[in-house]
Amino acid sequence: MLYEKPRYRIMGDRALLVELGDEISPGINQKVRELFVGLERNLLPGVRELVPTYRSLLVIYDPLQITLPALQSQIDAMRSALDPSALPQPRRVKIPVVYGGAYGPDLEWVARYHGLTADDVIRHHTSPIYQVYMIGFTPGYPYMGEVPAAIATPRRETPRTHVPRGSVGIAQKQTGIYPVASPGGWQIIGRTPVTLYNPAGWPPTLLEMGDLVTFYAITAEELAQWPA
């Protein structure tokens, strides 16, 4: 549900959480993006960092430069003046994926869990246009949704200690890509050769909040020939 008015929560002595709703939904996330872009373009004095999430925006500020009541008041005023039509159009990004085998060790498990074939899972996973709701967990990690209900799958009971870079996973109605090797508990169904995080580049991440992503299947041979 989208809140009629934002709910403010104090997060320590220098951060304010602005909650705009209570669920994962494109509409609520769009409002978070509008506020994030508005504040980013017209940064308030004392605001140091903005961290958007599914349904809220964390505002990190310097309490020596702006008081908490003044910050809330200015955020309210900015929300009233936001023009959704001024938002940049979302980018559309196509991501190649090798599904199954050594690259997607959980694909067969996901298929059995739903009474499907591996090809069915691939077809379902490649059919939607996914919205990037937020970036988190590790640098450049995109939380995207929603996967079709037919393949929405719980996380693994025991997370892996090592998930290779580029792994594509499912957790409930979300799908995501591991930009760097890390531990992880999502069901890994494939791997992409695309680089999502490059600390030497600008911007360092391929995807950002609001982008629209589609997946398409490639072969292991195509993966091997992909430019490094």
PyMOL commands that set and color helices and strands:
alter all, ss='L'
color gray80, all
select helices_A, chain A and resi 26-41+68-81+84-86+107-114+118-126+149-151+220-225
alter helices_A, ss='H'
color red, helices_A
select strands_A, chain A and resi 2-10+15-21+47-52+56-61+92-99+130-135+142-145+160-163+167-171+174-177+182-184+187-191+212-217
alter strands_A, ss='S'
color yellow, strands_A
deselect
rebuild
show_as cartoon
